[in-house]
Amino acid sequence: MSYVIEVTDGVFAPKRLDVPAQMRFKIELVNHGPGPLEFENDEMNIEKVLGAGARSFLVLPPLAPGKHEFVDEFNPVTGVLEIHAR
């Protein structure tokens, strides 16, 4: 399973993903800028930094059922992505 997340001015689109619990999946991040993006989840020790205009991906481990929050550390107020594993 693969999902594309676009980030513009520190705002994720979409802001929420629903994924199957206990399954690995891929997230492709596209940073439309104008500044850098630091995609992060402290609990899972996941961190990915992308410059403006950059595109990259990461494969997330199987998630336990529930809500998992990821943030853009450079924009913690507007840059929040909720992943709901069901």
N, CA, C and O atoms as a CHARMM CRD file, in Angstrom:
* protein
*
  344
    1    1 MET  N      0.83400  -1.16500   0.00000 PROA 1      0.00000
    2    1 MET  CA     0.00000   0.00000   0.00000 PROA 1      0.00000
    3    1 MET  C      0.89000   1.24300   0.00000 PROA 1      0.00000
    4    1 MET  O      1.91800   1.28000   0.67700 PROA 1      0.00000
    5    2 SER  N      0.48900   2.25300  -0.76100 PROA 2      0.00000
    6    2 SER  CA     1.28200   3.46300  -0.89300 PROA 2      0.00000
    7    2 SER  C      0.37900   4.69200  -0.84400 PROA 2      0.00000
    8    2 SER  O     -0.73200   4.68300  -1.37400 PROA 2      0.00000
    9    3 TYR  N      0.87300   5.75100  -0.19900 PROA 3      0.00000
   10    3 TYR  CA     0.11100   6.98500  -0.06000 PROA 3      0.00000
   11    3 TYR  C      1.02200   8.16500  -0.39000 PROA 3      0.00000
   12    3 TYR  O      2.20500   8.15100  -0.05200 PROA 3      0.00000
   13    4 VAL  N      0.47500   9.17900  -1.04700 PROA 4      0.00000
   14    4 VAL  CA     1.21500  10.38900  -1.36200 PROA 4      0.00000
   15    4 VAL  C      0.72400  11.50100  -0.44000 PROA 4      0.00000
   16    4 VAL  O     -0.47600  11.75300  -0.33100 PROA 4      0.00000
   17    5 ILE  N      1.67600  12.16100   0.22100 PROA 5      0.00000
   18    5 ILE  CA     1.37500  13.29200   1.09600 PROA 5      0.00000
   19    5 ILE  C      2.08600  14.50500   0.51500 PROA 5      0.00000
   20    5 ILE  O      3.30600  14.50000   0.34700 PROA 5      0.00000
   21    6 GLU  N      1.32200  15.53500   0.21300 PROA 6      0.00000
   22    6 GLU  CA     1.90100  16.76700  -0.30500 PROA 6      0.00000
   23    6 GLU  C      1.91400  17.80400   0.80600 PROA 6      0.00000
   24    6 GLU  O      0.95700  17.92700   1.57100 PROA 6      0.00000
   25    7 VAL  N      3.02500  18.55600   0.88600 PROA 7      0.00000
   26    7 VAL  CA     3.18200  19.55200   1.94200 PROA 7      0.00000
   27    7 VAL  C      3.48300  20.90100   1.29900 PROA 7      0.00000
   28    7 VAL  O      4.43300  21.04000   0.52800 PROA 7      0.00000
   29    8 THR  N      2.65500  21.89100   1.63100 PROA 8      0.00000
   30    8 THR  CA     2.85000  23.24500   1.12900 PROA 8      0.00000
   31    8 THR  C      2.73900  24.20800   2.29800 PROA 8      0.00000
   32    8 THR  O      1.75000  24.19000   3.03000 PROA 8      0.00000
   33    9 ASP  N      3.74000  25.04100   2.47200 PROA 9      0.00000
   34    9 ASP  CA     3.74800  26.01700   3.57200 PROA 9      0.00000
   35    9 ASP  C      3.48900  25.36100   4.92100 PROA 9      0.00000
   36    9 ASP  O      2.80400  25.93500   5.76700 PROA 9      0.00000
   37   10 GLY  N      4.02900  24.16500   5.13000 PROA 10     0.00000
   38   10 GLY  CA     3.88500  23.48600   6.41700 PROA 10     0.00000
   39   10 GLY  C      2.51800  22.88000   6.66000 PROA 10     0.00000
   40   10 GLY  O      2.16600  22.61900   7.81100 PROA 10     0.00000
   41   11 VAL  N      1.72900  22.64500   5.61200 PROA 11     0.00000
   42   11 VAL  CA     0.40100  22.04200   5.75400 PROA 11     0.00000
   43   11 VAL  C      0.35800  20.75400   4.94600 PROA 11     0.00000
   44   11 VAL  O      0.66300  20.75000   3.75300 PROA 11     0.00000
   45   12 PHE  N     -0.02700  19.65000   5.60500 PROA 12     0.00000
   46   12 PHE  CA    -0.13200  18.34900   4.94400 PROA 12     0.00000
   47   12 PHE  C     -1.44300  18.24000   4.17700 PROA 12     0.00000
   48   12 PHE  O     -2.48000  18.73000   4.62400 PROA 12     0.00000
   49   13 ALA  N     -1.38300  17.59800   3.02600 PROA 13     0.00000
   50   13 ALA  CA    -2.59800  17.28600   2.27400 PROA 13     0.00000
   51   13 ALA  C     -2.46100  15.86000   1.74600 PROA 13     0.00000
   52   13 ALA  O     -1.58500  15.59800   0.92200 PROA 13     0.00000
   53   14 PRO  N     -3.28900  14.95300   2.19100 PROA 14     0.00000
   54   14 PRO  CA    -4.36500  15.15100   3.16600 PROA 14     0.00000
   55   14 PRO  C     -3.79800  15.27700   4.57900 PROA 14     0.00000
   56   14 PRO  O     -2.62000  15.01000   4.82100 PROA 14     0.00000
   57   15 LYS  N     -4.66200  15.68800   5.50300 PROA 15     0.00000
   58   15 LYS  CA    -4.25900  15.85600   6.90300 PROA 15     0.00000
   59   15 LYS  C     -4.46700  14.58100   7.70800 PROA 15     0.00000
   60   15 LYS  O     -4.00600  14.47000   8.84500 PROA 15     0.00000
   61   16 ARG  N     -5.16800  13.61500   7.10700 PROA 16     0.00000
   62   16 ARG  CA    -5.46100  12.35700   7.79500 PROA 16     0.00000
   63   16 ARG  C     -5.38400  11.21000   6.80500 PROA 16     0.00000
   64   16 ARG  O     -5.84500  11.31800   5.66800 PROA 16     0.00000
   65   17 LEU  N     -4.79300  10.10900   7.25400 PROA 17     0.00000
   66   17 LEU  CA    -4.76000   8.87300   6.46600 PROA 17     0.00000
   67   17 LEU  C     -5.39900   7.76400   7.28700 PROA 17     0.00000
   68   17 LEU  O     -5.17800   7.66500   8.49400 PROA 17     0.00000
   69   18 ASP  N     -6.18500   6.94000   6.63100 PROA 18     0.00000
   70   18 ASP  CA    -6.69900   5.72200   7.24800 PROA 18     0.00000
   71   18 ASP  C     -5.96500   4.55800   6.59900 PROA 18     0.00000
   72   18 ASP  O     -6.01200   4.38300   5.38200 PROA 18     0.00000
   73   19 VAL  N     -5.28400   3.76200   7.42700 PROA 19     0.00000
   74   19 VAL  CA    -4.48400   2.65200   6.91700 PROA 19     0.00000
   75   19 VAL  C     -4.85600   1.38000   7.66100 PROA 19     0.00000
   76   19 VAL  O     -5.37600   1.44000   8.77500 PROA 19     0.00000
   77   20 PRO  N     -4.59300   0.22600   7.05100 PROA 20     0.00000
   78   20 PRO  CA    -4.82900  -1.03400   7.76300 PROA 20     0.00000
   79   20 PRO  C     -3.83000  -1.19200   8.91400 PROA 20     0.00000
   80   20 PRO  O     -2.64300  -0.91100   8.74900 PROA 20     0.00000
   81   21 ALA  N     -4.30400  -1.63400  10.06000 PROA 21     0.00000
   82   21 ALA  CA    -3.42100  -1.88900  11.19700 PROA 21     0.00000
   83   21 ALA  C     -2.55800  -3.11200  10.90900 PROA 21     0.00000
   84   21 ALA  O     -2.94100  -3.99800  10.14500 PROA 21     0.00000
   85   22 GLN  N     -1.40300  -3.13900  11.53000 PROA 22     0.00000
   86   22 GLN  CA    -0.48600  -4.27600  11.48000 PROA 22     0.00000
   87   22 GLN  C      0.03400  -4.60300  10.07300 PROA 22     0.00000
   88   22 GLN  O      0.37700  -5.75000   9.78700 PROA 22     0.00000
   89   23 MET  N      0.09100  -3.59700   9.20400 PROA 23     0.00000
   90   23 MET  CA     0.63300  -3.78600   7.84900 PROA 23     0.00000
   91   23 MET  C      1.62100  -2.67100   7.53500 PROA 23     0.00000
   92   23 MET  O      1.35900  -1.50500   7.83000 PROA 23     0.00000
   93   24 ARG  N      2.75200  -3.02300   6.94200 PROA 24     0.00000
   94   24 ARG  CA     3.69500  -2.00000   6.49100 PROA 24     0.00000
   95   24 ARG  C      3.08800  -1.25000   5.31200 PROA 24     0.00000
   96   24 ARG  O      2.30500  -1.80800   4.54300 PROA 24     0.00000
   97   25 PHE  N      3.45800   0.02300   5.18000 PROA 25     0.00000
   98   25 PHE  CA     2.98600   0.80700   4.04500 PROA 25     0.00000
   99   25 PHE  C      3.99100   1.90300   3.73300 PROA 25     0.00000
  100   25 PHE  O      4.82700   2.26000   4.56200 PROA 25     0.00000
  101   26 LYS  N      3.89000   2.42600   2.52300 PROA 26     0.00000
  102   26 LYS  CA     4.83000   3.43200   2.03700 PROA 26     0.00000
  103   26 LYS  C      4.15200   4.79300   1.98200 PROA 26     0.00000
  104   26 LYS  O      3.00600   4.91200   1.55000 PROA 26     0.00000
  105   27 ILE  N      4.88000   5.82600   2.43000 PROA 27     0.00000
  106   27 ILE  CA     4.42400   7.20800   2.30700 PROA 27     0.00000
  107   27 ILE  C      5.42300   7.93400   1.41900 PROA 27     0.00000
  108   27 ILE  O      6.62600   7.92500   1.67900 PROA 27     0.00000
  109   28 GLU  N      4.91400   8.55700   0.37700 PROA 28     0.00000
  110   28 GLU  CA     5.74600   9.41100  -0.46500 PROA 28     0.00000
  111   28 GLU  C      5.46300  10.84500  -0.05400 PROA 28     0.00000
  112   28 GLU  O      4.31400  11.28800  -0.07900 PROA 28     0.00000
  113   29 LEU  N      6.50000  11.56800   0.32200 PROA 29     0.00000
  114   29 LEU  CA     6.38300  12.96200   0.73700 PROA 29     0.00000
  115   29 LEU  C      6.83200  13.86900  -0.39600 PROA 29     0.00000
  116   29 LEU  O      7.88300  13.65600  -1.00000 PROA 29     0.00000
  117   30 VAL  N      6.02000  14.88600  -0.67900 PROA 30     0.00000
  118   30 VAL  CA     6.35400  15.87300  -1.69500 PROA 30     0.00000
  119   30 VAL  C      6.31300  17.23700  -1.01400 PROA 30     0.00000
  120   30 VAL  O      5.25600  17.67800  -0.56200 PROA 30     0.00000
  121   31 ASN  N      7.46400  17.90400  -0.94000 PROA 31     0.00000
  122   31 ASN  CA     7.53900  19.20600  -0.28700 PROA 31     0.00000
  123   31 ASN  C      7.50700  20.29800  -1.34500 PROA 31     0.00000
  124   31 ASN  O      8.49200  20.52200  -2.04800 PROA 31     0.00000
  125   32 HSD  N      6.38400  20.96600  -1.45000 PROA 32     0.00000
  126   32 HSD  CA     6.22800  22.05300  -2.41100 PROA 32     0.00000
  127   32 HSD  C      6.83600  23.36400  -1.90100 PROA 32     0.00000
  128   32 HSD  O      6.83400  24.36700  -2.61400 PROA 32     0.00000
  129   33 GLY  N      7.35200  23.35600  -0.67300 PROA 33     0.00000
  130   33 GLY  CA     8.06000  24.52700  -0.14600 PROA 33     0.00000
  131   33 GLY  C      7.13700  25.54000   0.49200 PROA 33     0.00000
  132   33 GLY  O      5.97100  25.24900   0.76200 PROA 33     0.00000
  133   34 PRO  N      7.65400  26.71900   0.73100 PROA 34     0.00000
  134   34 PRO  CA     8.90700  27.28800   0.24400 PROA 34     0.00000
  135   34 PRO  C     10.12400  26.93400   1.09900 PROA 34     0.00000
  136   34 PRO  O     11.25300  27.21600   0.69600 PROA 34     0.00000
  137   35 GLY  N      9.92400  26.32300   2.26700 PROA 35     0.00000
  138   35 GLY  CA    11.05200  25.99600   3.13400 PROA 35     0.00000
  139   35 GLY  C     11.19600  24.50000   3.32800 PROA 35     0.00000
  140   35 GLY  O     10.48200  23.72000   2.69700 PROA 35     0.00000
  141   36 PRO  N     12.11600  24.08800   4.19900 PROA 36     0.00000
  142   36 PRO  CA    12.32300  22.66100   4.45100 PROA 36     0.00000
  143   36 PRO  C     11.18000  22.05200   5.24900 PROA 36     0.00000
  144   36 PRO  O     10.36300  22.75600   5.84300 PROA 36     0.00000
  145   37 LEU  N     11.14500  20.72600   5.24700 PROA 37     0.00000
  146   37 LEU  CA    10.14200  19.92800   5.95600 PROA 37     0.00000
  147   37 LEU  C     10.88600  18.92000   6.80900 PROA 37     0.00000
  148   37 LEU  O     11.83100  18.28600   6.34000 PROA 37     0.00000
  149   38 GLU  N     10.46900  18.76400   8.06400 PROA 38     0.00000
  150   38 GLU  CA    11.02200  17.72200   8.92600 PROA 38     0.00000
  151   38 GLU  C      9.86200  16.85300   9.40800 PROA 38     0.00000
  152   38 GLU  O      9.18600  17.19500  10.37800 PROA 38     0.00000
  153   39 PHE  N      9.63900  15.74300   8.73500 PROA 39     0.00000
  154   39 PHE  CA     8.56300  14.80300   9.02600 PROA 39     0.00000
  155   39 PHE  C      9.01900  13.92900  10.18200 PROA 39     0.00000
  156   39 PHE  O     10.05800  13.27400  10.10400 PROA 39     0.00000
  157   40 GLU  N      8.23100  13.92300  11.26200 PROA 40     0.00000
  158   40 GLU  CA     8.73500  13.30000  12.47800 PROA 40     0.00000
  159   40 GLU  C      7.64500  12.67700  13.33700 PROA 40     0.00000
  160   40 GLU  O      6.52300  13.17800  13.41300 PROA 40     0.00000
  161   41 ASN  N      8.01100  11.55300  13.99200 PROA 41     0.00000
  162   41 ASN  CA     7.21000  10.94300  15.04700 PROA 41     0.00000
  163   41 ASN  C      8.19700  10.44800  16.10000 PROA 41     0.00000
  164   41 ASN  O      8.92700   9.48400  15.87100 PROA 41     0.00000
  165   42 ASP  N      8.21500  11.11300  17.25300 PROA 42     0.00000
  166   42 ASP  CA     9.18800  10.78300  18.30600 PROA 42     0.00000
  167   42 ASP  C      8.99900   9.38400  18.87400 PROA 42     0.00000
  168   42 ASP  O      9.98400   8.69500  19.14100 PROA 42     0.00000
  169   43 GLU  N      7.75300   8.94800  19.06400 PROA 43     0.00000
  170   43 GLU  CA     7.48300   7.64000  19.66900 PROA 43     0.00000
  171   43 GLU  C      8.06600   6.50100  18.84100 PROA 43     0.00000
  172   43 GLU  O      8.55400   5.51200  19.38900 PROA 43     0.00000
  173   44 MET  N      8.01300   6.64600  17.51200 PROA 44     0.00000
  174   44 MET  CA     8.52400   5.59900  16.62000 PROA 44     0.00000
  175   44 MET  C      9.94900   5.86600  16.16600 PROA 44     0.00000
  176   44 MET  O     10.52000   5.09000  15.40000 PROA 44     0.00000
  177   45 ASN  N     10.52300   6.97200  16.64500 PROA 45     0.00000
  178   45 ASN  CA    11.88700   7.34400  16.27400 PROA 45     0.00000
  179   45 ASN  C     12.03700   7.47100  14.74400 PROA 45     0.00000
  180   45 ASN  O     13.00000   6.97900  14.15500 PROA 45     0.00000
  181   46 ILE  N     11.05400   8.14600  14.12300 PROA 46     0.00000
  182   46 ILE  CA    11.06100   8.36400  12.67700 PROA 46     0.00000
  183   46 ILE  C     11.29800   9.84000  12.41200 PROA 46     0.00000
  184   46 ILE  O     10.63800  10.70300  12.99200 PROA 46     0.00000
  185   47 GLU  N     12.24700  10.11900  11.53200 PROA 47     0.00000
  186   47 GLU  CA    12.54200  11.49900  11.16900 PROA 47     0.00000
  187   47 GLU  C     13.05100  11.53000   9.73200 PROA 47     0.00000
  188   47 GLU  O     13.92300  10.74800   9.35500 PROA 47     0.00000
  189   48 LYS  N     12.49700  12.44000   8.93700 PROA 48     0.00000
  190   48 LYS  CA    12.90000  12.59800   7.53600 PROA 48     0.00000
  191   48 LYS  C     12.89300  14.08600   7.22700 PROA 48     0.00000
  192   48 LYS  O     11.89000  14.76100   7.46000 PROA 48     0.00000
  193   49 VAL  N     14.00400  14.60900   6.70400 PROA 49     0.00000
  194   49 VAL  CA    14.11700  16.02100   6.36300 PROA 49     0.00000
  195   49 VAL  C     14.17400  16.15600   4.85200 PROA 49     0.00000
  196   49 VAL  O     14.94500  15.46700   4.18400 PROA 49     0.00000
  197   50 LEU  N     13.34500  17.05900   4.31500 PROA 50     0.00000
  198   50 LEU  CA    13.32100  17.32600   2.87600 PROA 50     0.00000
  199   50 LEU  C     13.44600  18.81900   2.64100 PROA 50     0.00000
  200   50 LEU  O     12.80600  19.61800   3.32500 PROA 50     0.00000
  201   51 GLY  N     14.26000  19.19100   1.68600 PROA 51     0.00000
  202   51 GLY  CA    14.35700  20.58500   1.28300 PROA 51     0.00000
  203   51 GLY  C     13.15800  20.97600   0.44500 PROA 51     0.00000
  204   51 GLY  O     12.38400  20.12300   0.01100 PROA 51     0.00000
  205   52 ALA  N     13.00700  22.27400   0.22000 PROA 52     0.00000
  206   52 ALA  CA    11.91500  22.77200  -0.63100 PROA 52     0.00000
  207   52 ALA  C     12.05200  22.17500  -2.02300 PROA 52     0.00000
  208   52 ALA  O     13.14500  22.14500  -2.58900 PROA 52     0.00000
  209   53 GLY  N     10.94300  21.70300  -2.57000 PROA 53     0.00000
  210   53 GLY  CA    10.93700  21.11200  -3.90000 PROA 53     0.00000
  211   53 GLY  C     11.37200  19.65600  -3.94100 PROA 53     0.00000
  212   53 GLY  O     11.39600  19.05200  -5.01400 PROA 53     0.00000
  213   54 ALA  N     11.71400  19.08000  -2.79500 PROA 54     0.00000
  214   54 ALA  CA    12.20300  17.69700  -2.74700 PROA 54     0.00000
  215   54 ALA  C     11.05100  16.70600  -2.64200 PROA 54     0.00000
  216   54 ALA  O      9.94100  17.04100  -2.22800 PROA 54     0.00000
  217   55 ARG  N     11.35900  15.47500  -3.03200 PROA 55     0.00000
  218   55 ARG  CA    10.41500  14.35800  -2.96700 PROA 55     0.00000
  219   55 ARG  C     11.18900  13.16400  -2.43400 PROA 55     0.00000
  220   55 ARG  O     12.31300  12.90000  -2.86200 PROA 55     0.00000
  221   56 SER  N     10.58500  12.44400  -1.49900 PROA 56     0.00000
  222   56 SER  CA    11.22100  11.25100  -0.95100 PROA 56     0.00000
  223   56 SER  C     10.13400  10.32500  -0.41100 PROA 56     0.00000
  224   56 SER  O      8.95000  10.65900  -0.44100 PROA 56     0.00000
  225   57 PHE  N     10.54300   9.17300   0.07500 PROA 57     0.00000
  226   57 PHE  CA     9.55800   8.24300   0.64100 PROA 57     0.00000
  227   57 PHE  C     10.15100   7.56800   1.85800 PROA 57     0.00000
  228   57 PHE  O     11.36200   7.57100   2.08000 PROA 57     0.00000
  229   58 LEU  N      9.25000   6.98500   2.64300 PROA 58     0.00000
  230   58 LEU  CA     9.65600   6.10300   3.72200 PROA 58     0.00000
  231   58 LEU  C      8.62000   5.01000   3.87400 PROA 58     0.00000
  232   58 LEU  O      7.44300   5.18800   3.56200 PROA 58     0.00000
  233   59 VAL  N      9.08700   3.87700   4.36200 PROA 59     0.00000
  234   59 VAL  CA     8.20600   2.74400   4.61200 PROA 59     0.00000
  235   59 VAL  C      8.00700   2.66600   6.11500 PROA 59     0.00000
  236   59 VAL  O      8.96000   2.52800   6.88200 PROA 59     0.00000
  237   60 LEU  N      6.75900   2.75600   6.51300 PROA 60     0.00000
  238   60 LEU  CA     6.44000   2.72900   7.94400 PROA 60     0.00000
  239   60 LEU  C      6.21000   1.29500   8.39800 PROA 60     0.00000
  240   60 LEU  O      5.69500   0.47100   7.64300 PROA 60     0.00000
  241   61 PRO  N      6.59300   1.00700   9.62600 PROA 61     0.00000
  242   61 PRO  CA     6.38200  -0.33400  10.16300 PROA 61     0.00000
  243   61 PRO  C      4.89800  -0.58000  10.42000 PROA 61     0.00000
  244   61 PRO  O      4.10400   0.36100  10.41600 PROA 61     0.00000
  245   62 PRO  N      4.52300  -1.82200  10.64000 PROA 62     0.00000
  246   62 PRO  CA     3.12900  -2.10000  10.99100 PROA 62     0.00000
  247   62 PRO  C      2.72800  -1.30700  12.23700 PROA 62     0.00000
  248   62 PRO  O      3.43300  -1.31800  13.24600 PROA 62     0.00000
  249   63 LEU  N      1.60000  -0.62900  12.15200 PROA 63     0.00000
  250   63 LEU  CA     1.13100   0.19800  13.26000 PROA 63     0.00000
  251   63 LEU  C      0.05200  -0.52200  14.05700 PROA 63     0.00000
  252   63 LEU  O     -0.79700  -1.21900  13.50100 PROA 63     0.00000
  253   64 ALA  N      0.10600  -0.33600  15.36200 PROA 64     0.00000
  254   64 ALA  CA    -0.95500  -0.84500  16.22500 PROA 64     0.00000
  255   64 ALA  C     -2.22400  -0.05500  15.93800 PROA 64     0.00000
  256   64 ALA  O     -2.14500   1.10100  15.52200 PROA 64     0.00000
  257   65 PRO  N     -3.38500  -0.65100  16.15100 PROA 65     0.00000
  258   65 PRO  CA    -4.62900   0.09600  15.95500 PROA 65     0.00000
  259   65 PRO  C     -4.64400   1.36800  16.79600 PROA 65     0.00000
  260   65 PRO  O     -4.19000   1.38100  17.94000 PROA 65     0.00000
  261   66 GLY  N     -5.17100   2.43000  16.21000 PROA 66     0.00000
  262   66 GLY  CA    -5.26000   3.69400  16.91700 PROA 66     0.00000
  263   66 GLY  C     -4.74100   4.84200  16.08000 PROA 66     0.00000
  264   66 GLY  O     -4.44700   4.69000  14.89500 PROA 66     0.00000
  265   67 LYS  N     -4.63400   6.00400  16.72600 PROA 67     0.00000
  266   67 LYS  CA    -4.19700   7.22700  16.05200 PROA 67     0.00000
  267   67 LYS  C     -2.70800   7.43800  16.30400 PROA 67     0.00000
  268   67 LYS  O     -2.23100   7.30400  17.43100 PROA 67     0.00000
  269   68 HSD  N     -1.98600   7.76700  15.24600 PROA 68     0.00000
  270   68 HSD  CA    -0.55600   8.03300  15.31200 PROA 68     0.00000
  271   68 HSD  C     -0.32000   9.39700  14.66800 PROA 68     0.00000
  272   68 HSD  O     -0.73900   9.64200  13.53600 PROA 68     0.00000
  273   69 GLU  N      0.35200  10.27500  15.39700 PROA 69     0.00000
  274   69 GLU  CA     0.51700  11.64800  14.91700 PROA 69     0.00000
  275   69 GLU  C      1.94500  11.90000  14.43800 PROA 69     0.00000
  276   69 GLU  O      2.91600  11.55900  15.11400 PROA 69     0.00000
  277   70 PHE  N      2.04300  12.50000  13.26500 PROA 70     0.00000
  278   70 PHE  CA     3.31600  12.92100  12.69400 PROA 70     0.00000
  279   70 PHE  C      3.26100  14.42900  12.52400 PROA 70     0.00000
  280   70 PHE  O      2.20200  14.98800  12.23900 PROA 70     0.00000
  281   71 VAL  N      4.40400  15.09000  12.69800 PROA 71     0.00000
  282   71 VAL  CA     4.42900  16.54500  12.59300 PROA 71     0.00000
  283   71 VAL  C      5.56300  16.98600  11.67500 PROA 71     0.00000
  284   71 VAL  O      6.53700  16.26800  11.44900 PROA 71     0.00000
  285   72 ASP  N      5.39300  18.19400  11.15900 PROA 72     0.00000
  286   72 ASP  CA     6.48800  18.89500  10.51000 PROA 72     0.00000
  287   72 ASP  C      7.11200  19.72300  11.62000 PROA 72     0.00000
  288   72 ASP  O      6.53900  20.72600  12.04700 PROA 72     0.00000
  289   73 GLU  N      8.26700  19.31600  12.08500 PROA 73     0.00000
  290   73 GLU  CA     8.91900  19.96800  13.22800 PROA 73     0.00000
  291   73 GLU  C      9.17100  21.45400  12.98300 PROA 73     0.00000
  292   73 GLU  O      9.25200  22.23300  13.93300 PROA 73     0.00000
  293   74 PHE  N      9.29600  21.85400  11.71000 PROA 74     0.00000
  294   74 PHE  CA     9.51300  23.26300  11.39700 PROA 74     0.00000
  295   74 PHE  C      8.20200  24.05900  11.42000 PROA 74     0.00000
  296   74 PHE  O      8.22700  25.28800  11.47800 PROA 74     0.00000
  297   75 ASN  N      7.06700  23.36800  11.37600 PROA 75     0.00000
  298   75 ASN  CA     5.73800  24.00400  11.40100 PROA 75     0.00000
  299   75 ASN  C      4.81100  23.18800  12.30500 PROA 75     0.00000
  300   75 ASN  O      3.83800  22.61400  11.81600 PROA 75     0.00000
  301   76 PRO  N      5.08900  23.12100  13.61800 PROA 76     0.00000
  302   76 PRO  CA     4.34100  22.21600  14.49500 PROA 76     0.00000
  303   76 PRO  C      2.87200  22.56100  14.68200 PROA 76     0.00000
  304   76 PRO  O      2.09400  21.69200  15.07500 PROA 76     0.00000
  305   77 VAL  N      2.46700  23.79200  14.41700 PROA 77     0.00000
  306   77 VAL  CA     1.06400  24.16700  14.59800 PROA 77     0.00000
  307   77 VAL  C      0.23300  23.71500  13.40300 PROA 77     0.00000
  308   77 VAL  O     -0.81900  23.10200  13.57700 PROA 77     0.00000
  309   78 THR  N      0.69600  24.01300  12.19500 PROA 78     0.00000
  310   78 THR  CA    -0.07800  23.67800  10.99100 PROA 78     0.00000
  311   78 THR  C      0.32000  22.33900  10.40300 PROA 78     0.00000
  312   78 THR  O     -0.47300  21.72700   9.68800 PROA 78     0.00000
  313   79 GLY  N      1.52400  21.86900  10.68100 PROA 79     0.00000
  314   79 GLY  CA     2.03200  20.65400  10.05900 PROA 79     0.00000
  315   79 GLY  C      1.78000  19.41900  10.88100 PROA 79     0.00000
  316   79 GLY  O      2.69800  18.89600  11.51400 PROA 79     0.00000
  317   80 VAL  N      0.54900  18.94000  10.88400 PROA 80     0.00000
  318   80 VAL  CA     0.18100  17.74400  11.62700 PROA 80     0.00000
  319   80 VAL  C     -0.52100  16.77100  10.68800 PROA 80     0.00000
  320   80 VAL  O     -1.46900  17.13000   9.99000 PROA 80     0.00000
  321   81 LEU  N     -0.04000  15.54000  10.68600 PROA 81     0.00000
  322   81 LEU  CA    -0.65700  14.46200   9.92000 PROA 81     0.00000
  323   81 LEU  C     -1.08900  13.38300  10.89300 PROA 81     0.00000
  324   81 LEU  O     -0.28000  12.89000  11.67800 PROA 81     0.00000
  325   82 GLU  N     -2.36400  13.01400  10.84500 PROA 82     0.00000
  326   82 GLU  CA    -2.87700  11.93200  11.68000 PROA 82     0.00000
  327   82 GLU  C     -2.99400  10.67800  10.82700 PROA 82     0.00000
  328   82 GLU  O     -3.58500  10.69900   9.74700 PROA 82     0.00000
  329   83 ILE  N     -2.42200   9.58700  11.32400 PROA 83     0.00000
  330   83 ILE  CA    -2.56900   8.29700  10.66500 PROA 83     0.00000
  331   83 ILE  C     -3.39200   7.42200  11.58200 PROA 83     0.00000
  332   83 ILE  O     -2.99900   7.14700  12.71600 PROA 83     0.00000
  333   84 HSD  N     -4.53400   6.98700  11.08900 PROA 84     0.00000
  334   84 HSD  CA    -5.42500   6.13100  11.85700 PROA 84     0.00000
  335   84 HSD  C     -5.30800   4.70400  11.33600 PROA 84     0.00000
  336   84 HSD  O     -5.66500   4.41000  10.19500 PROA 84     0.00000
  337   85 ALA  N     -4.79900   3.82300  12.19900 PROA 85     0.00000
  338   85 ALA  CA    -4.65900   2.41200  11.83800 PROA 85     0.00000
  339   85 ALA  C     -5.87500   1.66700  12.36700 PROA 85     0.00000
  340   85 ALA  O     -6.22500   1.76700  13.54200 PROA 85     0.00000
  341   86 ARG  N     -6.50800   0.92000  11.47500 PROA 86     0.00000
  342   86 ARG  CA    -7.72500   0.16900  11.86000 PROA 86     0.00000
  343   86 ARG  C     -7.62000  -1.26400  11.43400 PROA 86     0.00000
  344   86 ARG  O     -8.54000  -2.04700  11.66900 PROA 86     0.00000
